[in-house]
Amino acid sequence: MTPRSPHTTPPKSRTTAVFVDAVEEGRARLLLGDDAFTVPAALLPDDAGEGTWLKLTATVTSPQADPDALRRKLGRGDPGGPIKL
C-alpha cells in the first residue's frame, strides 16, 4: 500500500446497495431502484446469488495500463473495413 502524504486527498468513492435479480448463462442482472443492468456473474462474491443484496462500491482510479498502447495493440490485427462473419 502506498503511504499518503498529509496533503493527499483520498480517492472519491460511491457505495450503494443493489439486488441480484437473476443469474443466467454467466450473467447477473442487478437492480438499482427501477434500473436493471447486467454484469459478468464472475464479478459476484462466491456466496451471492439470486435474491441477495450486494454493496457495490465504485472508486475512481488511475489507469492500470497505458490506454493508447492497448488501443495500438488491439488495432494491429485489424485490417479495417467491414466485419466478416
C-alpha positions in Angstrom: 0.0 0.0 0.0 1.3 3.4 -0.9 1.6 5.8 2.0 -0.3 9.0 1.7 1.2 12.4 2.3 -0.8 14.7 4.6 -1.8 16.7 1.6 -3.1 13.8 -0.5 -6.9 13.5 -0.7 -8.4 10.0 -0.6 -10.0 8.7 -3.7 -13.6 9.5 -4.3 -15.9 6.6 -3.9 -19.6 5.9 -4.1 -21.3 2.9 -2.4 -24.9 1.7 -3.0 -27.0 -1.4 -2.4 -28.0 -3.5 -5.4 -30.3 -6.5 -5.6 -29.3 -9.7 -7.5 -32.5 -10.3 -9.6 -31.2 -13.2 -11.7 -28.1 -15.2 -12.6 -28.3 -16.9 -16.0 -25.7 -18.0 -18.6 -22.8 -16.4 -16.8 -24.6 -13.0 -16.5 -26.1 -11.4 -13.3 -29.0 -9.0 -13.6 -28.7 -6.4 -10.8 -31.4 -3.9 -9.8 -30.6 -0.4 -8.6 -34.0 1.1 -7.8 -36.0 0.9 -11.1 -32.9 0.4 -13.2 -31.6 -3.0 -14.2 -28.1 -3.8 -15.6 -26.1 -6.9 -16.2 -22.5 -7.8 -15.2 -20.5 -10.9 -15.6 -21.5 -13.3 -12.9 -17.8 -13.9 -12.2 -17.8 -10.4 -10.6 -20.2 -11.5 -7.8 -18.9 -12.8 -4.5 -18.9 -16.6 -4.2 -21.9 -16.6 -1.8 -24.0 -14.2 -3.8 -26.9 -15.5 -5.9 -30.5 -14.7 -6.9 -32.3 -12.8 -4.2 -29.2 -11.5 -2.4 -28.3 -7.8 -1.7 -24.8 -6.5 -2.5 -22.9 -3.4 -1.5 -21.5 -2.0 -4.7 -18.6 0.4 -4.4 -17.0 2.3 -7.3 -13.8 4.3 -6.9 -12.1 6.5 -9.5 -8.6 5.1 -10.1 -5.6 5.7 -12.3 -5.4 3.5 -15.5 -3.7 0.2 -14.8 -2.1 0.3 -18.3 -1.4 2.8 -21.0 -4.7 3.0 -22.8 -3.1 4.3 -26.0 -0.7 1.3 -26.1 -3.7 -1.0 -25.6 -5.5 0.6 -28.5 -2.5 0.2 -30.7 -2.1 -3.5 -29.7 -5.7 -4.2 -30.4 -5.7 -2.3 -33.7 -2.6 -4.1 -35.1 -4.5 -7.2 -36.2 -7.5 -5.2 -37.5 -7.3 -4.8 -41.3 -10.2 -2.3 -41.2 -13.2 -2.4 -43.4 -16.4 -4.3 -42.9 -16.7 -7.1 -40.4 -16.8 -10.5 -42.0 -19.0 -13.1 -40.3 
